[in-house]
Amino acid sequence: MSIALLRATVPAAVLVAAAVLTGPVAHATPAAAAPAASCSQSYLPLPDPACTPGVTNPDVTQSTIGSTICVSGWTSTIRPPTSYTNPLKVQGIADYGYSDTSLADYEEDHFLPLELGGSPRDPKNLWPEPHSGTKNSYSKDSVENAVKKAVCAGQANLTAAQHAMLTDWTTAESVLGIG
């Protein structure tokens, strides 16, 4: 079963345990074909919404932004370690059928960013976002920062900002009237 199906049904701790317990198959045939991608690349620079719809952090609301996302350094207190995200990245690269399998060429990205109230550990909010292309993980980071700044300055409502990012981060600034 792919991580895309598991993302919807299995807690993350079970995914990590399953990855460790299953390991390589001793009698696998070298000529076996790779499984078909279960997530589509056709949505890039966005993730496939069936695999990565984005998930909110229930601790972050409009009324809590002053003690959560608008506090400098807050996201570092909830960001999961790479020991958690790297196995998801490996599986996500396979699920998306990327021909480039180098981990260094992707960011295991929070589709709904932590700085806008995205869930830190839910696999449905994490995906291997490519560093390549003109609209990529680096350009998304700058949009995330601009939108967070607008939310914290009272120029945009948190819910509207989350919706704009999940609908299409490439147009979020213009949709919110901040770009």
WOVEN-V252672 format. One record per pair of residues at least 24 apart in sequence whose C-alpha atoms are under 8 Angstrom apart, sorted by the first residue. I is the first residue (numbers start at 1). J is the second residue. D is the distance in whole Angstrom. If there is no record, write none. Layout:
i=I j=J d=D
i=I j=J d=D
This chain:
i=2 j=38 d=7
i=2 j=91 d=8
i=2 j=95 d=7
i=3 j=88 d=8
i=3 j=91 d=6
i=3 j=92 d=7
i=3 j=95 d=7
i=4 j=38 d=7
i=4 j=39 d=7
i=4 j=50 d=8
i=4 j=51 d=5
i=4 j=52 d=8
i=4 j=92 d=8
i=4 j=95 d=7
i=5 j=51 d=8
i=7 j=51 d=7
i=7 j=122 d=8
i=7 j=123 d=5
i=7 j=124 d=6
i=8 j=124 d=7
i=11 j=122 d=8
i=12 j=121 d=7
i=12 j=122 d=7
i=12 j=123 d=7
i=16 j=84 d=8
i=16 j=87 d=7
i=19 j=87 d=8
i=36 j=95 d=8
i=36 j=97 d=7
i=37 j=94 d=7
i=37 j=95 d=5
i=37 j=96 d=5
i=37 j=97 d=5
i=38 j=95 d=5
i=38 j=96 d=6
i=38 j=97 d=8
i=39 j=95 d=5
i=39 j=96 d=5
i=39 j=97 d=7
i=40 j=96 d=6
i=40 j=97 d=8
i=41 j=96 d=6
i=41 j=97 d=8
i=45 j=129 d=8
i=45 j=135 d=6
i=45 j=136 d=6
i=46 j=168 d=7
i=46 j=169 d=8
i=47 j=111 d=8
i=47 j=127 d=7
i=47 j=129 d=8
i=51 j=124 d=7
i=52 j=111 d=7
i=52 j=123 d=8
i=52 j=124 d=5
i=52 j=125 d=6
i=52 j=126 d=7
i=52 j=127 d=7
i=53 j=111 d=8
i=53 j=124 d=6
i=53 j=125 d=7
i=53 j=166 d=8
i=54 j=110 d=8
i=54 j=111 d=6
i=54 j=112 d=5
i=54 j=118 d=7
i=54 j=119 d=8
i=54 j=124 d=6
i=54 j=125 d=4
i=54 j=126 d=8
i=54 j=166 d=7
i=55 j=112 d=7
i=55 j=118 d=6
i=55 j=119 d=5
i=55 j=122 d=7
i=55 j=124 d=6
i=55 j=125 d=5
i=56 j=112 d=7
i=56 j=117 d=6
i=56 j=118 d=4
i=56 j=119 d=5
i=57 j=117 d=5
i=57 j=118 d=5
i=57 j=119 d=4
i=57 j=120 d=7
i=58 j=117 d=8
i=58 j=119 d=8
i=59 j=117 d=8
i=60 j=117 d=5
i=61 j=117 d=7
i=61 j=158 d=7
i=62 j=157 d=7
i=62 j=158 d=6
i=62 j=159 d=7
i=65 j=152 d=7
i=66 j=152 d=8
i=69 j=114 d=8
i=69 j=115 d=5
i=69 j=116 d=7
i=69 j=117 d=7
i=69 j=148 d=8
i=69 j=152 d=8
i=70 j=115 d=8
i=70 j=148 d=8
i=70 j=152 d=6
i=75 j=114 d=6
i=75 j=115 d=6
i=78 j=120 d=6
i=79 j=114 d=8
i=79 j=120 d=6
i=80 j=120 d=6
i=80 j=121 d=7
i=88 j=123 d=7
i=88 j=126 d=8
i=88 j=127 d=8
i=89 j=127 d=7
i=89 j=128 d=5
i=92 j=127 d=6
i=92 j=128 d=6
i=93 j=128 d=6
i=105 j=130 d=6
i=105 j=131 d=6
i=105 j=132 d=7
i=106 j=130 d=4
i=106 j=131 d=5
i=106 j=137 d=8
i=107 j=131 d=7
i=107 j=137 d=7
i=109 j=137 d=8
i=111 j=166 d=7
i=112 j=162 d=7
i=112 j=165 d=7
i=112 j=166 d=6
i=113 j=144 d=7
i=115 j=144 d=7
i=115 j=145 d=8
i=115 j=148 d=6
i=116 j=144 d=8
i=116 j=147 d=8
i=116 j=148 d=6
i=116 j=158 d=7
i=116 j=161 d=8
i=116 j=162 d=7
i=117 j=162 d=8
i=135 j=170 d=8
i=140 j=169 d=7
i=140 j=170 d=7
i=143 j=169 d=7
i=143 j=170 d=8
i=143 j=172 d=8
i=143 j=173 d=7
i=146 j=173 d=8
i=147 j=172 d=8
i=147 j=173 d=7
i=147 j=178 d=8
i=150 j=178 d=7
